[in-house]
Amino acid sequence: MLGHTTWLSGSRSRVHNIVSNKDCRPKTQHAVGPLSQVAAMGLCFNAFSFIYYTVVGFGDAASTRVSNNLGAGRGRAARRSAQVGRLG
């Protein structure tokens, strides 16, 4: 497979750029100050936290519902709750 590149066949400079975090920096024509970089990182962390905790919240709710149904001896309801939790 000539000309086909995979993550294993990258160049050394590409690996060095990834390791040294050069690919994560904003690519603009103007110089970006350290304050705007910190602000951008803060926005990224907030977005990630929002998405992460939303998914964790749905998983916790599904786990609680399954546990309550199992504790009450309702196996079919527990299975249904688990199926709904996987789709949500």
ChimeraX commands (.cxc) that place a marker at each C-alpha (Angstrom):
marker #1 position 0.00,0.00,0.00 radius 0.5
marker #1 position 2.24,2.76,-1.22 radius 0.5
marker #1 position 1.24,6.24,-0.20 radius 0.5
marker #1 position -1.15,4.99,2.47 radius 0.5
marker #1 position -0.41,6.41,5.89 radius 0.5
marker #1 position -1.69,5.17,9.19 radius 0.5
marker #1 position -1.05,6.24,12.76 radius 0.5
marker #1 position 1.86,3.80,12.81 radius 0.5
marker #1 position 3.55,5.19,9.71 radius 0.5
marker #1 position 3.65,8.89,10.64 radius 0.5
marker #1 position 6.81,10.91,10.46 radius 0.5
marker #1 position 9.01,11.55,13.48 radius 0.5
marker #1 position 8.32,15.29,13.35 radius 0.5
marker #1 position 4.58,14.61,13.50 radius 0.5
marker #1 position 5.03,12.43,16.58 radius 0.5
marker #1 position 7.28,15.08,18.13 radius 0.5
marker #1 position 4.63,17.76,17.48 radius 0.5
marker #1 position 1.94,15.65,19.13 radius 0.5
marker #1 position 4.10,14.85,22.13 radius 0.5
marker #1 position 5.23,18.45,22.55 radius 0.5
marker #1 position 1.60,19.64,22.28 radius 0.5
marker #1 position 2.23,21.83,19.22 radius 0.5
marker #1 position -0.84,20.47,17.43 radius 0.5
marker #1 position -3.13,21.61,20.24 radius 0.5
marker #1 position -2.17,25.27,19.94 radius 0.5
marker #1 position -4.44,27.67,18.06 radius 0.5
marker #1 position -3.44,28.08,14.44 radius 0.5
marker #1 position -4.00,31.76,13.65 radius 0.5
marker #1 position -2.13,34.39,11.70 radius 0.5
marker #1 position -2.00,36.75,14.66 radius 0.5
marker #1 position -0.13,36.21,17.88 radius 0.5
marker #1 position -2.41,34.87,20.59 radius 0.5
marker #1 position -1.79,36.14,24.08 radius 0.5
marker #1 position -1.53,33.86,27.11 radius 0.5
marker #1 position -4.78,35.24,28.56 radius 0.5
marker #1 position -6.81,34.22,25.52 radius 0.5
marker #1 position -5.18,30.79,25.54 radius 0.5
marker #1 position -6.18,30.29,29.16 radius 0.5
marker #1 position -9.70,31.46,28.36 radius 0.5
marker #1 position -9.93,29.03,25.43 radius 0.5
marker #1 position -8.74,26.16,27.60 radius 0.5
marker #1 position -11.31,27.12,30.24 radius 0.5
marker #1 position -14.07,27.01,27.64 radius 0.5
marker #1 position -12.90,23.60,26.44 radius 0.5
marker #1 position -12.82,22.23,29.98 radius 0.5
marker #1 position -16.29,23.60,30.71 radius 0.5
marker #1 position -17.72,22.06,27.54 radius 0.5
marker #1 position -16.08,18.73,28.32 radius 0.5
marker #1 position -17.37,18.81,31.90 radius 0.5
marker #1 position -20.90,19.58,30.75 radius 0.5
marker #1 position -20.93,16.66,28.31 radius 0.5
marker #1 position -19.24,14.27,30.74 radius 0.5
marker #1 position -21.51,15.00,33.68 radius 0.5
marker #1 position -24.61,14.80,31.50 radius 0.5
marker #1 position -23.69,11.27,30.42 radius 0.5
marker #1 position -22.70,10.27,33.96 radius 0.5
marker #1 position -26.01,11.62,35.27 radius 0.5
marker #1 position -28.01,9.46,32.87 radius 0.5
marker #1 position -25.92,6.43,33.79 radius 0.5
marker #1 position -26.38,7.01,37.52 radius 0.5
marker #1 position -30.13,7.43,37.10 radius 0.5
marker #1 position -30.39,4.22,35.09 radius 0.5
marker #1 position -28.26,2.34,37.62 radius 0.5
marker #1 position -30.45,3.55,40.51 radius 0.5
marker #1 position -33.63,2.57,38.69 radius 0.5
marker #1 position -32.30,-0.90,37.86 radius 0.5
marker #1 position -31.14,-1.39,41.45 radius 0.5
marker #1 position -34.52,-0.36,42.84 radius 0.5
marker #1 position -36.34,-2.73,40.50 radius 0.5
marker #1 position -34.03,-5.61,41.36 radius 0.5
marker #1 position -34.45,-4.91,45.07 radius 0.5
marker #1 position -38.23,-4.98,44.68 radius 0.5
marker #1 position -38.03,-8.33,42.88 radius 0.5
marker #1 position -39.15,-6.98,39.50 radius 0.5
marker #1 position -36.69,-8.58,37.10 radius 0.5
marker #1 position -38.50,-7.64,33.89 radius 0.5
marker #1 position -38.78,-4.02,34.94 radius 0.5
marker #1 position -35.06,-4.01,35.82 radius 0.5
marker #1 position -34.19,-5.41,32.39 radius 0.5
marker #1 position -36.38,-2.83,30.69 radius 0.5
marker #1 position -34.81,-0.03,32.74 radius 0.5
marker #1 position -31.36,-1.23,31.73 radius 0.5
marker #1 position -32.36,-1.26,28.06 radius 0.5
marker #1 position -33.76,2.26,28.29 radius 0.5
marker #1 position -30.62,3.45,30.08 radius 0.5
marker #1 position -28.41,2.12,27.30 radius 0.5
marker #1 position -30.39,3.98,24.65 radius 0.5
marker #1 position -30.53,7.26,26.56 radius 0.5
marker link #1:1,2 radius 0.2
marker link #1:2,3 radius 0.2
marker link #1:3,4 radius 0.2
marker link #1:4,5 radius 0.2
marker link #1:5,6 radius 0.2
marker link #1:6,7 radius 0.2
marker link #1:7,8 radius 0.2
marker link #1:8,9 radius 0.2
marker link #1:9,10 radius 0.2
marker link #1:10,11 radius 0.2
marker link #1:11,12 radius 0.2
marker link #1:12,13 radius 0.2
marker link #1:13,14 radius 0.2
marker link #1:14,15 radius 0.2
marker link #1:15,16 radius 0.2
marker link #1:16,17 radius 0.2
marker link #1:17,18 radius 0.2
marker link #1:18,19 radius 0.2
marker link #1:19,20 radius 0.2
marker link #1:20,21 radius 0.2
marker link #1:21,22 radius 0.2
marker link #1:22,23 radius 0.2
marker link #1:23,24 radius 0.2
marker link #1:24,25 radius 0.2
marker link #1:25,26 radius 0.2
marker link #1:26,27 radius 0.2
marker link #1:27,28 radius 0.2
marker link #1:28,29 radius 0.2
marker link #1:29,30 radius 0.2
marker link #1:30,31 radius 0.2
marker link #1:31,32 radius 0.2
marker link #1:32,33 radius 0.2
marker link #1:33,34 radius 0.2
marker link #1:34,35 radius 0.2
marker link #1:35,36 radius 0.2
marker link #1:36,37 radius 0.2
marker link #1:37,38 radius 0.2
marker link #1:38,39 radius 0.2
marker link #1:39,40 radius 0.2
marker link #1:40,41 radius 0.2
marker link #1:41,42 radius 0.2
marker link #1:42,43 radius 0.2
marker link #1:43,44 radius 0.2
marker link #1:44,45 radius 0.2
marker link #1:45,46 radius 0.2
marker link #1:46,47 radius 0.2
marker link #1:47,48 radius 0.2
marker link #1:48,49 radius 0.2
marker link #1:49,50 radius 0.2
marker link #1:50,51 radius 0.2
marker link #1:51,52 radius 0.2
marker link #1:52,53 radius 0.2
marker link #1:53,54 radius 0.2
marker link #1:54,55 radius 0.2
marker link #1:55,56 radius 0.2
marker link #1:56,57 radius 0.2
marker link #1:57,58 radius 0.2
marker link #1:58,59 radius 0.2
marker link #1:59,60 radius 0.2
marker link #1:60,61 radius 0.2
marker link #1:61,62 radius 0.2
marker link #1:62,63 radius 0.2
marker link #1:63,64 radius 0.2
marker link #1:64,65 radius 0.2
marker link #1:65,66 radius 0.2
marker link #1:66,67 radius 0.2
marker link #1:67,68 radius 0.2
marker link #1:68,69 radius 0.2
marker link #1:69,70 radius 0.2
marker link #1:70,71 radius 0.2
marker link #1:71,72 radius 0.2
marker link #1:72,73 radius 0.2
marker link #1:73,74 radius 0.2
marker link #1:74,75 radius 0.2
marker link #1:75,76 radius 0.2
marker link #1:76,77 radius 0.2
marker link #1:77,78 radius 0.2
marker link #1:78,79 radius 0.2
marker link #1:79,80 radius 0.2
marker link #1:80,81 radius 0.2
marker link #1:81,82 radius 0.2
marker link #1:82,83 radius 0.2
marker link #1:83,84 radius 0.2
marker link #1:84,85 radius 0.2
marker link #1:85,86 radius 0.2
marker link #1:86,87 radius 0.2
marker link #1:87,88 radius 0.2
view
